[in-house]
Amino acid sequence: MIIRKATYKDARRISYLINKNADHVKENNYTPEQLVAWKKDNSLKAIKTKMKQREIFCAFENEKLVGTIGLEGNYLVGLYISYSKRGKGLGYRLLAFLENYARNKNIDELHLTATPNGYGFYLKYGYEPQGEIDLYYDGVKLIETKMKKKLK
Ligand SMILES: CC(C)(COP(=O)(O)OP(=O)(O)OC[C@H]1O[C@@H](n2cnc3c(N)ncnc32)[C@H](O)[C@@H]1OP(=O)(O)O)[C@@H](O)C(=O)NCCC(=O)NCCS
């Protein structure tokens, strides 16, 4: 797996990967309205806008995008693994990469907001729950869990 910083040329593939992910989270009781809002928040245009505010990284296998993760300030953001590639250790490798990257930037503590889907994963790797937070995507509320981990 190769990890590199994303460029605008990658935005379409990143948006596609995240939108495909959204098709597989129905088990988490998201309403159709919430899924539409989530997808809108990860449209091509939205990803290009996010790229101005955060550093986004892409993971490739055989030149195919298999995952993405980002850093915005001291927040870990936008970790997604291609649905067909889940459960093969790629999520952990991207997480470890980002933590190392943040450490090298002298970030002491990483924060994130976890979806119900990602919560158990972050818990396994030492992120501590800090309570729930209401997030609004295109005016639609999604409840996530604030989490943090000391890096040093
Ligand atoms: C959550 C996600 C990033 C995990 O990536 P992944 O590549 O499937 O996970 P890995 O294969 O690296 O898993 C590493 C370990 O974490 C465990 N794990 C993975 N997802 C888990 C979850 N949701 N809850 C608990 N444990 C989990 C695995 O069982 C594995 O444990 P093991 O090494 O003891 O077998 C991925 O499933 C994903 O993209 N989900 C949808 C998007 C999402 O919810 N992102 C988080 C937004 S906050």
PDBQT file of the ligand as one rigid body, heavy atoms in Angstrom, charges set to zero:
ROOT
HETATM    1  C1  LIG A 201     -13.733   1.912  10.434  1.00  0.00    +0.000 C 
HETATM    2  C2  LIG A 201     -12.795   1.553   9.270  1.00  0.00    +0.000 C 
HETATM    3  C3  LIG A 201     -11.939   2.771   8.919  1.00  0.00    +0.000 C 
HETATM    4  C4  LIG A 201     -11.887   0.382   9.704  1.00  0.00    +0.000 C 
HETATM    5  O1  LIG A 201     -10.970   0.053   8.633  1.00  0.00    +0.000 OA
HETATM    6  P1  LIG A 201     -10.608  -1.465   8.274  1.00  0.00    +0.000 P 
HETATM    7  O2  LIG A 201      -9.522  -1.453   7.264  1.00  0.00    +0.000 OA
HETATM    8  O3  LIG A 201     -11.829  -2.227   7.964  1.00  0.00    +0.000 OA
HETATM    9  O4  LIG A 201     -10.049  -1.977   9.688  1.00  0.00    +0.000 OA
HETATM   10  P2  LIG A 201      -8.773  -2.904   9.939  1.00  0.00    +0.000 P 
HETATM   11  O5  LIG A 201      -8.862  -4.101   9.045  1.00  0.00    +0.000 OA
HETATM   12  O6  LIG A 201      -7.527  -2.087   9.850  1.00  0.00    +0.000 OA
HETATM   13  O7  LIG A 201      -9.040  -3.338  11.424  1.00  0.00    +0.000 OA
HETATM   14  C5  LIG A 201      -8.026  -3.367  12.387  1.00  0.00    +0.000 C 
HETATM   15  C6  LIG A 201      -8.608  -3.945  13.654  1.00  0.00    +0.000 C 
HETATM   16  O8  LIG A 201      -9.715  -3.154  14.090  1.00  0.00    +0.000 OA
HETATM   17  C7  LIG A 201     -10.887  -3.976  14.216  1.00  0.00    +0.000 C 
HETATM   18  N1  LIG A 201     -12.039  -3.193  13.762  1.00  0.00    +0.000 N 
HETATM   19  C8  LIG A 201     -12.268  -2.701  12.543  1.00  0.00    +0.000 A 
HETATM   20  N2  LIG A 201     -13.432  -2.002  12.529  1.00  0.00    +0.000 NA
HETATM   21  C9  LIG A 201     -13.930  -2.109  13.772  1.00  0.00    +0.000 A 
HETATM   22  C10 LIG A 201     -15.108  -1.600  14.393  1.00  0.00    +0.000 A 
HETATM   23  N3  LIG A 201     -15.993  -0.856  13.728  1.00  0.00    +0.000 N 
HETATM   24  N4  LIG A 201     -15.308  -1.886  15.695  1.00  0.00    +0.000 NA
HETATM   25  C11 LIG A 201     -14.405  -2.628  16.407  1.00  0.00    +0.000 A 
HETATM   26  N5  LIG A 201     -13.263  -3.129  15.860  1.00  0.00    +0.000 NA
HETATM   27  C12 LIG A 201     -13.043  -2.852  14.566  1.00  0.00    +0.000 A 
HETATM   28  C13 LIG A 201     -10.613  -5.163  13.307  1.00  0.00    +0.000 C 
HETATM   29  O9  LIG A 201     -11.358  -6.287  13.716  1.00  0.00    +0.000 OA
HETATM   30  C14 LIG A 201      -9.141  -5.366  13.473  1.00  0.00    +0.000 C 
HETATM   31  O10 LIG A 201      -8.877  -6.040  14.677  1.00  0.00    +0.000 OA
HETATM   32  P3  LIG A 201      -7.850  -7.293  14.751  1.00  0.00    +0.000 P 
HETATM   33  O11 LIG A 201      -6.523  -6.734  14.264  1.00  0.00    +0.000 OA
HETATM   34  O12 LIG A 201      -7.843  -7.637  16.200  1.00  0.00    +0.000 OA
HETATM   35  O13 LIG A 201      -8.424  -8.323  13.855  1.00  0.00    +0.000 OA
HETATM   36  C15 LIG A 201     -13.578   1.083   8.028  1.00  0.00    +0.000 C 
HETATM   37  O14 LIG A 201     -14.425   0.008   8.372  1.00  0.00    +0.000 OA
HETATM   38  C16 LIG A 201     -14.433   2.143   7.372  1.00  0.00    +0.000 C 
HETATM   39  O15 LIG A 201     -14.000   2.809   6.451  1.00  0.00    +0.000 OA
HETATM   40  N6  LIG A 201     -15.691   2.293   7.817  1.00  0.00    +0.000 N 
HETATM   41  C17 LIG A 201     -16.658   3.174   7.201  1.00  0.00    +0.000 C 
HETATM   42  C18 LIG A 201     -16.353   4.601   7.363  1.00  0.00    +0.000 C 
HETATM   43  C19 LIG A 201     -16.271   5.041   8.776  1.00  0.00    +0.000 C 
HETATM   44  O16 LIG A 201     -17.143   4.742   9.576  1.00  0.00    +0.000 OA
HETATM   45  N7  LIG A 201     -15.189   5.747   9.062  1.00  0.00    +0.000 N 
HETATM   46  C20 LIG A 201     -14.978   6.316  10.333  1.00  0.00    +0.000 C 
HETATM   47  C21 LIG A 201     -15.556   7.683  10.325  1.00  0.00    +0.000 C 
HETATM   48  S1  LIG A 201     -15.444   8.354  11.961  1.00  0.00    +0.000 SA
ENDROOT
TORSDOF 0
